Amino acid sequence: MAWKQLRDANWRVPYVGGWCLKYVQDAFGTDHPDPDATNAWNDNYGNGNHYDLPPVGKTVPVYFSLGNVPQGHVAISLDDGMVASSTQGGSHPQGYLHPNLNDLIAIYGRYNGGCHYLGWSEFVGTVRVVENATPMVTTAQVNELYQTILERSPDVAGLTHFVGHYTYDFVKADLLASGERKTLLSNKAAAILAKLTADKEAARLAEVTRLAEITRLQEIARLAEVARLKAIADAKAIQDAKDAETARIAAEKAKADAIVEDNTQFTSWLKNLFIIIGKFLTSWRK
């Protein structure tokens, strides 16, 4: 993000040890709405709290929690990376300079039961001291990102959280890394796997059905061939019977014809015999 300094701090203002919030507010010349640093951080004016390191080249308030001091601590991160703070006890004409955040954390941690960096803020009191020079995401853009990434419309809480406070790229990255996005992708993957499994099972059943149909058709063809061969055999048997009967009838006829022929020849022979006898008798009588 590109930050613009709206109000700078004069870290050389006097302070009294233990009044860290007053020192920071006096340095920036702002109002004093909170009793201590912890309350100021928790009030989160303008939704301006950030949990990363302070922006390089800008002057902003930085907040810390202390192990045995519930009021916490606030100091000023300067544009050169040094940190101005009300570190020393008693009254002093100007702030105490730490070379960096780690030095402040080490010193405060040693004397206060630990020191933990919370983050920095765009506000001191109710006054904004820096602003993001990068355009903030609009309602239309949040709607677009929700529809594209989460495949739904944003709820009121989402719009309130993002619109006017974060850039388009930040919102996009935040939604892509969200648990809802992971769940959506997981559900989609499960649905795809289920469909692939269903398609595979459908293909298997189709193949089983195809093979069963092939087997059925093959059986039908086999039975048809058996029936055809039986029909041929039956027809041949009938024809053979007919041929046998025809042959028998022909044999019987031939036999009868032979008998008739024999009878005809015998009759003719007998007739001729009688003629010869008749002729003989006739000639003998003479």
KEDO-521047 format. One record per residue (C-alpha): x, y, z; residue in three letters; residue number from 1; chain. Coordinates in Angstrom, 2 decimals. Layout:
N
[r [X Y Z] ala NUM A];
...
END
This chain:
286
[r [0.00 0.00 0.00] met 1 A];
[r [1.05 3.58 -0.57] ala 2 A];
[r [0.54 5.71 2.55] trp 3 A];
[r [0.17 9.46 2.70] lys 4 A];
[r [1.18 11.39 5.84] gln 5 A];
[r [-1.68 13.66 6.91] leu 6 A];
[r [-0.23 14.81 10.23] arg 7 A];
[r [3.36 14.47 11.39] asp 8 A];
[r [4.60 14.17 14.96] ala 9 A];
[r [6.94 16.39 16.90] asn 10 A];
[r [8.67 13.74 19.01] trp 11 A];
[r [10.66 16.43 20.83] arg 12 A];
[r [7.69 17.46 22.99] val 13 A];
[r [8.18 16.96 26.77] pro 14 A];
[r [6.79 13.92 28.57] tyr 15 A];
[r [6.41 12.35 31.97] val 16 A];
[r [7.36 8.71 32.35] gly 17 A];
[r [4.29 6.45 32.57] gly 18 A];
[r [2.08 8.81 30.50] trp 19 A];
[r [2.86 7.30 27.12] cys 20 A];
[r [-0.52 7.95 25.46] leu 21 A];
[r [-0.43 11.63 26.45] lys 22 A];
[r [3.08 11.94 25.03] tyr 23 A];
[r [1.99 10.46 21.66] val 24 A];
[r [-1.16 12.58 21.48] gln 25 A];
[r [0.79 15.73 22.38] asp 26 A];
[r [3.42 14.89 19.74] ala 27 A];
[r [0.73 14.61 17.04] phe 28 A];
[r [-1.33 17.44 18.51] gly 29 A];
[r [-4.58 15.45 18.69] thr 30 A];
[r [-7.43 15.00 21.15] asp 31 A];
[r [-7.23 12.75 24.23] his 32 A];
[r [-10.34 10.51 24.18] pro 33 A];
[r [-8.84 7.46 25.97] asp 34 A];
[r [-7.34 6.95 29.44] pro 35 A];
[r [-4.52 4.62 28.35] asp 36 A];
[r [-2.85 2.87 25.40] ala 37 A];
[r [-4.81 -0.39 25.78] thr 38 A];
[r [-8.15 1.45 25.52] asn 39 A];
[r [-6.93 3.48 22.55] ala 40 A];
[r [-5.89 0.31 20.69] trp 41 A];
[r [-9.12 -1.48 21.52] asn 42 A];
[r [-11.25 1.49 20.41] asp 43 A];
[r [-9.70 1.09 16.95] asn 44 A];
[r [-10.79 4.49 15.65] tyr 45 A];
[r [-11.80 4.50 12.00] gly 46 A];
[r [-11.07 0.76 11.84] asn 47 A];
[r [-7.48 1.93 11.40] gly 48 A];
[r [-5.57 -0.73 13.34] asn 49 A];
[r [-2.99 -2.78 11.45] his 50 A];
[r [-1.21 -5.89 12.69] tyr 51 A];
[r [1.86 -5.72 10.49] asp 52 A];
[r [5.00 -3.59 10.84] leu 53 A];
[r [4.56 0.18 10.47] pro 54 A];
[r [4.89 1.60 6.92] pro 55 A];
[r [8.41 2.59 5.94] val 56 A];
[r [8.98 6.34 5.67] gly 57 A];
[r [5.86 7.31 7.68] lys 58 A];
[r [5.31 8.43 11.25] thr 59 A];
[r [2.61 6.45 13.07] val 60 A];
[r [1.66 5.31 16.59] pro 61 A];
[r [2.74 1.78 17.54] val 62 A];
[r [1.07 -0.23 20.32] tyr 63 A];
[r [2.32 -2.90 22.75] phe 64 A];
[r [0.92 -5.13 25.46] ser 65 A];
[r [2.92 -5.44 28.69] leu 66 A];
[r [3.07 -8.46 30.92] gly 67 A];
[r [2.23 -6.80 34.23] asn 68 A];
[r [0.92 -3.40 33.10] val 69 A];
[r [-2.68 -3.68 31.82] pro 70 A];
[r [-2.59 -0.12 30.46] gln 71 A];
[r [-0.12 -1.26 27.79] gly 72 A];
[r [2.21 1.08 25.94] his 73 A];
[r [2.17 3.29 22.86] val 74 A];
[r [5.10 5.00 21.12] ala 75 A];
[r [5.85 6.73 17.83] ile 76 A];
[r [7.47 4.90 14.89] ser 77 A];
[r [9.33 7.63 13.01] leu 78 A];
[r [9.88 7.85 9.28] asp 79 A];
[r [13.55 6.82 9.67] asp 80 A];
[r [12.70 3.60 11.56] gly 81 A];
[r [13.60 4.94 15.02] met 82 A];
[r [10.99 4.85 17.79] val 83 A];
[r [10.22 7.83 20.06] ala 84 A];
[r [8.84 6.83 23.45] ser 85 A];
[r [8.20 7.97 27.02] ser 86 A];
[r [10.60 5.31 28.21] thr 87 A];
[r [12.36 6.91 31.16] gln 88 A];
[r [10.77 7.69 34.48] gly 89 A];
[r [10.25 11.29 35.61] gly 90 A];
[r [9.87 14.42 33.49] ser 91 A];
[r [11.86 14.93 30.29] his 92 A];
[r [12.05 17.75 27.73] pro 93 A];
[r [11.69 15.44 24.73] gln 94 A];
[r [10.98 11.85 23.83] gly 95 A];
[r [13.44 9.01 24.28] tyr 96 A];
[r [14.70 7.56 20.99] leu 97 A];
[r [15.07 3.80 20.47] his 98 A];
[r [17.01 2.74 17.37] pro 99 A];
[r [14.21 0.36 16.37] asn 100 A];
[r [11.14 -1.56 17.58] leu 101 A];
[r [13.18 -4.51 18.81] asn 102 A];
[r [15.20 -2.30 21.13] asp 103 A];
[r [12.03 -0.88 22.70] leu 104 A];
[r [10.51 -4.37 23.06] ile 105 A];
[r [13.68 -5.68 24.75] ala 106 A];
[r [13.87 -2.80 27.25] ile 107 A];
[r [10.14 -2.73 28.11] tyr 108 A];
[r [10.01 -6.50 28.32] gly 109 A];
[r [12.85 -6.52 30.85] arg 110 A];
[r [11.07 -4.19 33.27] tyr 111 A];
[r [7.37 -4.94 32.65] asn 112 A];
[r [7.11 -8.71 32.65] gly 113 A];
[r [7.30 -8.95 28.89] gly 114 A];
[r [6.42 -6.78 25.92] cys 115 A];
[r [4.52 -7.83 22.81] his 116 A];
[r [4.06 -5.76 19.67] tyr 117 A];
[r [0.35 -5.38 18.75] leu 118 A];
[r [0.52 -3.23 15.62] gly 119 A];
[r [0.14 0.31 14.42] trp 120 A];
[r [-2.78 2.63 13.69] ser 121 A];
[r [-3.77 5.21 11.13] glu 122 A];
[r [-5.27 7.25 14.00] phe 123 A];
[r [-4.08 9.05 17.09] val 124 A];
[r [-7.15 9.68 19.19] gly 125 A];
[r [-9.90 10.39 16.70] thr 126 A];
[r [-7.54 12.09 14.25] val 127 A];
[r [-6.23 10.27 11.16] arg 128 A];
[r [-2.50 10.82 10.79] val 129 A];
[r [-1.92 8.69 7.68] val 130 A];
[r [-4.20 7.49 4.91] glu 131 A];
[r [-3.88 4.91 2.21] asn 132 A];
[r [-3.16 6.65 -1.08] ala 133 A];
[r [-4.16 3.46 -2.93] thr 134 A];
[r [-7.85 3.50 -3.94] pro 135 A];
[r [-10.04 1.51 -1.56] met 136 A];
[r [-12.30 -1.23 -2.79] val 137 A];
[r [-15.85 -0.22 -3.73] thr 138 A];
[r [-19.15 -1.96 -3.02] thr 139 A];
[r [-19.40 -3.06 -6.65] ala 140 A];
[r [-15.89 -4.53 -6.51] gln 141 A];
[r [-16.62 -6.40 -3.27] val 142 A];
[r [-19.76 -7.81 -4.88] asn 143 A];
[r [-17.71 -8.89 -7.90] glu 144 A];
[r [-15.03 -10.54 -5.74] leu 145 A];
[r [-17.57 -12.39 -3.60] tyr 146 A];
[r [-19.37 -13.70 -6.67] gln 147 A];
[r [-16.13 -14.73 -8.38] thr 148 A];
[r [-14.32 -16.24 -5.39] ile 149 A];
[r [-17.04 -17.35 -2.96] leu 150 A];
[r [-19.82 -17.66 -5.56] glu 151 A];
[r [-22.31 -15.73 -3.45] arg 152 A];
[r [-23.33 -12.18 -2.63] ser 153 A];
[r [-21.51 -10.46 0.26] pro 154 A];
[r [-23.28 -10.10 3.59] asp 155 A];
[r [-23.59 -6.78 5.39] val 156 A];
[r [-20.68 -7.61 7.70] ala 157 A];
[r [-18.42 -8.29 4.72] gly 158 A];
[r [-19.33 -5.04 2.98] leu 159 A];
[r [-18.87 -3.04 6.18] thr 160 A];
[r [-15.51 -4.66 6.84] his 161 A];
[r [-14.00 -4.22 3.39] phe 162 A];
[r [-15.55 -1.23 1.60] val 163 A];
[r [-13.51 1.92 2.08] gly 164 A];
[r [-10.92 0.22 4.31] his 165 A];
[r [-8.94 -2.16 2.09] tyr 166 A];
[r [-7.65 -2.27 -1.47] thr 167 A];
[r [-9.05 -4.49 -4.19] tyr 168 A];
[r [-5.93 -6.69 -4.13] asp 169 A];
[r [-6.10 -7.09 -0.34] phe 170 A];
[r [-9.76 -8.13 -0.41] val 171 A];
[r [-9.09 -10.55 -3.26] lys 172 A];
[r [-6.18 -12.16 -1.41] ala 173 A];
[r [-8.18 -12.29 1.84] asp 174 A];
[r [-11.14 -14.04 0.21] leu 175 A];
[r [-8.90 -16.47 -1.67] leu 176 A];
[r [-7.25 -17.47 1.61] ala 177 A];
[r [-10.53 -17.71 3.54] ser 178 A];
[r [-11.86 -20.89 5.09] gly 179 A];
[r [-15.09 -20.45 3.14] glu 180 A];
[r [-13.15 -20.50 -0.14] arg 181 A];
[r [-11.31 -23.67 0.94] lys 182 A];
[r [-14.61 -25.31 1.91] thr 183 A];
[r [-16.14 -24.28 -1.43] leu 184 A];
[r [-13.24 -25.77 -3.38] leu 185 A];
[r [-13.32 -28.90 -1.22] ser 186 A];
[r [-17.05 -29.33 -1.88] asn 187 A];
[r [-16.51 -28.78 -5.60] lys 188 A];
[r [-13.72 -31.35 -5.65] ala 189 A];
[r [-15.94 -33.80 -3.79] ala 190 A];
[r [-18.77 -33.17 -6.26] ala 191 A];
[r [-16.44 -33.71 -9.23] ile 192 A];
[r [-15.11 -36.92 -7.67] leu 193 A];
[r [-18.66 -38.11 -6.99] ala 194 A];
[r [-19.64 -37.37 -10.60] lys 195 A];
[r [-16.56 -39.15 -11.93] leu 196 A];
[r [-17.35 -42.12 -9.69] thr 197 A];
[r [-20.98 -42.09 -10.83] ala 198 A];
[r [-19.92 -41.80 -14.47] asp 199 A];
[r [-17.48 -44.65 -14.02] lys 200 A];
[r [-20.17 -46.81 -12.42] glu 201 A];
[r [-22.63 -45.87 -15.16] ala 202 A];
[r [-20.02 -46.82 -17.77] ala 203 A];
[r [-19.40 -50.11 -15.97] arg 204 A];
[r [-23.12 -50.89 -15.86] leu 205 A];
[r [-23.45 -49.93 -19.52] ala 206 A];
[r [-20.59 -52.29 -20.39] glu 207 A];
[r [-22.17 -55.08 -18.33] val 208 A];
[r [-25.47 -54.45 -20.11] thr 209 A];
[r [-23.71 -54.42 -23.51] arg 210 A];
[r [-21.92 -57.70 -22.80] leu 211 A];
[r [-25.13 -59.25 -21.49] ala 212 A];
[r [-26.91 -58.17 -24.68] glu 213 A];
[r [-24.11 -59.62 -26.78] ile 214 A];
[r [-24.36 -62.89 -24.84] thr 215 A];
[r [-28.14 -62.90 -25.27] arg 216 A];
[r [-27.87 -62.29 -29.01] leu 217 A];
[r [-25.19 -64.95 -29.32] gln 218 A];
[r [-27.46 -67.42 -27.50] glu 219 A];
[r [-30.35 -66.50 -29.77] ile 220 A];
[r [-28.12 -67.02 -32.80] ala 221 A];
[r [-26.94 -70.36 -31.41] arg 222 A];
[r [-30.49 -71.53 -30.77] leu 223 A];
[r [-31.52 -70.34 -34.23] ala 224 A];
[r [-28.65 -72.30 -35.77] glu 225 A];
[r [-29.61 -75.38 -33.77] val 226 A];
[r [-33.21 -74.99 -34.97] ala 227 A];
[r [-32.00 -74.49 -38.54] arg 228 A];
[r [-29.84 -77.59 -38.48] leu 229 A];
[r [-32.68 -79.59 -36.88] lys 230 A];
[r [-35.05 -78.36 -39.56] ala 231 A];
[r [-32.57 -79.41 -42.24] ile 232 A];
[r [-32.15 -82.79 -40.58] ala 233 A];
[r [-35.91 -83.22 -40.23] asp 234 A];
[r [-36.44 -82.23 -43.87] ala 235 A];
[r [-33.72 -84.64 -44.94] lys 236 A];
[r [-35.28 -87.40 -42.86] ala 237 A];
[r [-38.69 -86.73 -44.42] ile 238 A];
[r [-37.15 -86.63 -47.89] gln 239 A];
[r [-35.23 -89.82 -47.19] asp 240 A];
[r [-38.50 -91.46 -46.05] ala 241 A];
[r [-40.24 -90.24 -49.17] lys 242 A];
[r [-37.39 -91.45 -51.33] asp 243 A];
[r [-37.44 -94.81 -49.57] ala 244 A];
[r [-41.20 -95.12 -50.07] glu 245 A];
[r [-40.88 -94.15 -53.71] thr 246 A];
[r [-38.12 -96.72 -54.14] ala 247 A];
[r [-40.24 -99.35 -52.41] arg 248 A];
[r [-43.22 -98.56 -54.59] ile 249 A];
[r [-40.98 -98.63 -57.65] ala 250 A];
[r [-39.56 -101.99 -56.55] ala 251 A];
[r [-42.98 -103.38 -55.92] glu 252 A];
[r [-44.13 -102.13 -59.33] lys 253 A];
[r [-41.05 -103.57 -60.96] ala 254 A];
[r [-41.69 -106.88 -59.23] lys 255 A];
[r [-45.33 -106.82 -60.31] ala 256 A];
[r [-44.30 -105.84 -63.81] asp 257 A];
[r [-41.83 -108.74 -63.83] ala 258 A];
[r [-44.56 -111.14 -62.73] ile 259 A];
[r [-46.90 -109.81 -65.38] val 260 A];
[r [-44.12 -110.11 -67.95] glu 261 A];
[r [-43.42 -113.63 -66.83] asp 262 A];
[r [-47.11 -114.49 -66.97] asn 263 A];
[r [-47.41 -112.92 -70.41] thr 264 A];
[r [-44.43 -114.90 -71.69] gln 265 A];
[r [-45.75 -118.11 -70.12] phe 266 A];
[r [-49.17 -117.55 -71.60] thr 267 A];
[r [-47.61 -116.86 -74.98] ser 268 A];
[r [-45.45 -119.99 -74.68] trp 269 A];
[r [-48.42 -122.06 -73.57] leu 270 A];
[r [-50.49 -120.70 -76.44] lys 271 A];
[r [-47.75 -121.51 -78.88] asn 272 A];
[r [-47.52 -124.99 -77.36] leu 273 A];
[r [-51.21 -125.54 -77.82] phe 274 A];
[r [-50.93 -124.40 -81.45] ile 275 A];
[r [-48.07 -126.83 -82.06] ile 276 A];
[r [-49.99 -129.67 -80.39] ile 277 A];
[r [-53.07 -128.77 -82.41] gly 278 A];
[r [-51.10 -128.84 -85.59] lys 279 A];
[r [-49.50 -132.13 -84.63] phe 280 A];
[r [-52.85 -133.75 -83.88] leu 281 A];
[r [-54.26 -132.44 -87.07] thr 282 A];
[r [-51.46 -133.91 -89.07] ser 283 A];
[r [-51.55 -137.23 -87.21] trp 284 A];
[r [-55.23 -137.68 -87.93] arg 285 A];
[r [-54.61 -137.37 -91.60] lys 286 A];
END
